[in-house]
Amino acid sequence: MIEDHLLLKLRYERFVKKVCETKSLFALESADGLATSSSHDYEDEEDNPIPLICFWSEAELATSCIQSGWQGFEIKRIGLTDFLENWCVGMSGDGYLAGINFDSSMLGFEAEPNDLLLDLVTELKYLNATISLERFKDLQDLENQVKKVMES
């Protein structure tokens, strides 16, 4: 069990690095929306698994999951700016988690969207990467706003 958690954490760290390097990530999409699953680790106040939306750092990883309940889904590329400003913020507000680099056996890291956003911002700053944001002045402004929301 500890080995599984360490493996998932490493996948998460690779996801953050890869997404910040390429400034894009991937999801699976159908006419009904993006590929979702249920948390294995987190439940709401009524003991129901928290829903999550799955994302991958590479198209090939996402493609390997097009099976079972996700047959007929197609790869959707998401730009990092869109992901930070819209997806992470929206998922947090809607009570979703982010499923990170799930494999074909539906095993992946489960991240709180605001934590994921902050990890991505930290990595972007570490890389001295520039990214133009539409809704925030800069990465520091985005980070400050998210931290403020998390504190309240």
N, C-alpha and C positions, 0 to 999 in steps of 0.2 A: 504494500500500500504506500509506504514512504517512497519507494522507487517510482511508482506511478506519479505521485505528486511532484517529485523532482523532475521527471521527464516532462510533465505538463508545464511546469514552471520554466524549464529550458525552452520549450516550444514557444511559450509566451514571450520570453526575452528575445528569441530569434525573430518572432513576429514584429515586435517593436522596432528592432534594428532594421529589418528588411523594409518595413513600411516607411520608415523615416528616410532610408536611402533612396527608395524608388518613388516616394511620395504618392503611392497608390496601394490599394488593397482590393480584395475580391470577395464577392458574395455569390450565392446561388439564387437565381430569380426565376419565378414562374408567373403566370398570369395572376395568381393569387397573392404575389408578393415575394419577399425574401425567405430563404430557408430558415426555419425556426426549430427549436427543440425545447426541452425542459431541463432545468438544472438538476444535476445529481447531488449537488452539495448545499443548495440554499432553498428555503421554503418561506412562504409568506406567513402572515399571522394566523392564517387558517390552515396551516400545514400543507398547502399546495405547492408543488415545485414552481419556482419562479421561471417565467419564460425567458428564452434567450434567442438572440439573432446571431447566426454564425458568420464569421469572417475569416478569411485566409490571407496570408501574406504573398502567396503565389498562386497563379491560376491552376497549375498542375495539382496542387494540394486540394483545391476546391473541386476540380474535375474528378479526383479519386473518390469523392463522396457522392457523386451523382449515381445513386442506387437506391434500392428500397423505396422509402417514402419520398425521396427527392428525384426519382426518375422523371425526366422531362424538364428538369430545371436547366437553366443556362447560366454561364458565367457572366457576372456583372462586375465591371471595373468601377471602383469608387475612388475619386481623387481624395488625397489626404485633407485638403482644406474642407471639402464637403463633409468628410467623415468627422472631423473635429467640430466644425461649427453646427452641423445639422444632426448627424447620426448619434454621436455621443451625447450631446445635449438632449436630443429627443428621446433616446432610449432611457436615459436617467429619469426624465420627467414621466415617462410612460411605465416605469417599473420593470424594464427589461435588463437583462445582463447581456454581455457580449461573450459569445462562444468563440474562442480563439484557436485557430488551426486544428479543428476537429479532424480526426482520421475516419477511415471507413467503418470503424467499429463504434463511432459516435463518442469517442473519448477526446476531450480537449480541455483547455484551460477556461475557467469561467471567471470573467472580470466584471467588476462594477464599472459602468461606463465612465464615470468621473475619474476613477483611479486610472483607467486605461488612458483617458485623455491626458491626465497629468504625466503619466509615464512617457507618452509620445512627445509631449512638450519638452520634458526633461531631455529626452534623447535628441530632439531637434536642436535644442540649445547646445548640447554637448558637441554635436556635429557642426555647430555654427551655421546651420542650414537656414536659408531664407525661405519664407513661405508667406504668400500674400493672403491675408484674411479679409473677408468682406464685412463681417459683423463685429470685429474687434480691431482695436488699433494695432496690436502686434501680439506676439506670443505671450509676453508678460501680462498684457491686459487680459487675455484669455485665461491664463493661469490664475490671476488674481480673482477674476469673476467666478471661476469654478470653485476655488477655495472658499470664497465668501458664501456660495450656495451650500457647500459641504458643511460649513460651520453652523449654518442656521437650522 
